[in-house]
Amino acid sequence: MNPTISAFESSPDRGRGLARDMRVRWALEEAGQPYEVRLLSFAAMKAPAHRALHPFGQIPTYQEDDLVLFESGGIVLHIAEHHAGLLPADANARARAITWMFAAVNTVEVPIIEFQNAKLLERDKSWYDERLPLVVERVRVRLGELSDRLGDAEWLDGAFSAGDLMMVAVLLRLRPSGMLDEDARLAAYVARGEARPAYQRAFAAQLAVFTGRSG
Ligand code: GTB
């Protein structure tokens, strides 16, 4: 049986590939693993049937036989561990790739979420104008550090890995803000990720949900 993932029935990003099912779809495409998608309304996401799979009532989830997973990073790691191409064979290189996955969600994505929450949820607060530059600066500092480490390399540590997949997916969240394009090295890094055929297939699949061209 193919694994089944869950995704928004109607994604707030209007198919721009910014919701977290995108990174799972991308990993499945890199792995050459066909998959099914269960689309959920917001109400269905919060209903007991889905909460039995995802304690926080969110997407994405991953179901494969009797295995149920939530958390996009955990799901991508599971896929990477069970298919060739997303993690190096060498044990140390593998550990470094997994470390980059954690860095993506735990060190780079955190200030990005803070920034997006500020823009989305705090605009009406009296302190918004004062706080926003601080939040933006935190993102810029992280991007600068990441860019310095990447340097002129194609990927973060040798060949493309699940670490790059997660990092590119996280950085893409910044595209609408314009901040990504401020750093030519990171912009080119993300563009390399987007150019991968597996990314393109995953992007098309999630866009098709929004445009109504598939279920
Ligand atoms: N840490 C979890 C993971 O990585 O899987 C976070 C999962 C998560 O936040 N899921 C979101 C969700 O289900 C969808 S992706 N939200 C509903 C809820 O919490 O009630 C977050 C997201 C949504 C929309 C955009 N966008 O429109 O740009 C970007 C990201």
Boltz pocket constraint, residues with backbone or C-beta under 6 A from the ligand:
constraints:
  - pocket:
      binder: B
      contacts: [[A, 11], [A, 12], [A, 13], [A, 14], [A, 18], [A, 19], [A, 20], [A, 21], [A, 56], [A, 57], [A, 58], [A, 59], [A, 60], [A, 70], [A, 71], [A, 72], [A, 73]]
      max_distance: 6.0
